[in-house]
Amino acid sequence: MSSAIEKAVEALELLPEDMQESAADYLLSQARKFRALKDAIDEGMADVDAGRVVPWDLDEFLKLTRTKR
């Protein structure tokens, strides 16, 4: 086991038994959120690398919206 896993197991074991399940659920939910965020960032960076992202010019955007009224 890696040291990170060992630390997580030790931390859970130090908690009272009635808190272990909710602590493990919380850790798992945070890991899933992290994974989803990482995947979204990776997808965005792939868009940048593929040239599908262009710089955004706020002044140009505002001019465009004012002419479409």
C-alpha positions as CSV (number, residue, x, y, z in Angstrom):
1,M,0.0,0.0,0.0
2,S,1.2,3.5,-0.7
3,S,1.9,5.8,2.2
4,A,-1.1,8.0,1.3
5,I,-3.5,5.0,1.5
6,E,-1.9,4.0,4.8
7,K,-2.4,7.5,6.2
8,A,-6.0,7.5,5.1
9,V,-6.7,4.1,6.7
10,E,-4.9,5.2,9.9
11,A,-6.9,8.4,10.0
12,L,-10.2,6.5,9.6
13,E,-9.2,3.9,12.2
14,L,-8.5,6.7,14.7
15,L,-12.0,8.1,14.4
16,P,-14.8,6.7,16.5
17,E,-16.5,3.8,14.7
18,D,-19.8,5.7,14.2
19,M,-17.9,8.5,12.3
20,Q,-15.8,6.2,10.0
21,E,-18.5,5.6,7.4
22,S,-19.4,9.3,7.0
23,A,-15.7,10.3,6.9
24,A,-15.0,7.7,4.2
25,D,-18.0,8.9,2.2
26,Y,-16.8,12.5,2.4
27,L,-13.3,11.6,1.3
28,L,-14.8,9.6,-1.6
29,S,-17.1,12.5,-2.7
30,Q,-14.2,14.9,-2.6
31,A,-12.1,12.6,-4.7
32,R,-14.9,12.3,-7.2
33,K,-15.3,16.1,-7.4
34,F,-11.5,16.4,-7.9
35,R,-11.6,13.8,-10.7
36,A,-14.5,15.6,-12.4
37,L,-12.7,19.0,-12.2
38,K,-9.4,17.5,-13.4
39,D,-11.2,15.9,-16.4
40,A,-12.9,19.2,-17.2
41,I,-9.6,21.0,-17.1
42,D,-7.9,18.4,-19.3
43,E,-10.8,18.7,-21.8
44,G,-10.4,22.5,-21.8
45,M,-6.6,22.2,-22.3
46,A,-7.2,19.8,-25.2
47,D,-9.4,22.5,-26.7
48,V,-6.6,25.1,-26.3
49,D,-4.0,22.7,-27.8
50,A,-6.3,22.0,-30.8
51,G,-6.9,25.7,-31.4
52,R,-10.6,25.6,-30.6
53,V,-10.1,28.4,-28.0
54,V,-9.6,32.0,-29.0
55,P,-8.9,35.0,-26.8
56,W,-12.0,36.8,-25.7
57,D,-12.2,40.6,-26.3
58,L,-14.7,42.2,-23.9
59,D,-14.8,45.5,-25.8
60,E,-15.6,43.7,-29.1
61,F,-18.3,41.6,-27.4
62,L,-19.9,44.7,-25.9
63,K,-19.9,46.5,-29.3
64,L,-21.5,43.4,-30.9
65,T,-24.2,43.2,-28.3
66,R,-25.0,46.9,-28.6
67,T,-25.5,46.6,-32.3
68,K,-27.9,43.7,-32.0
69,R,-30.6,45.5,-30.0
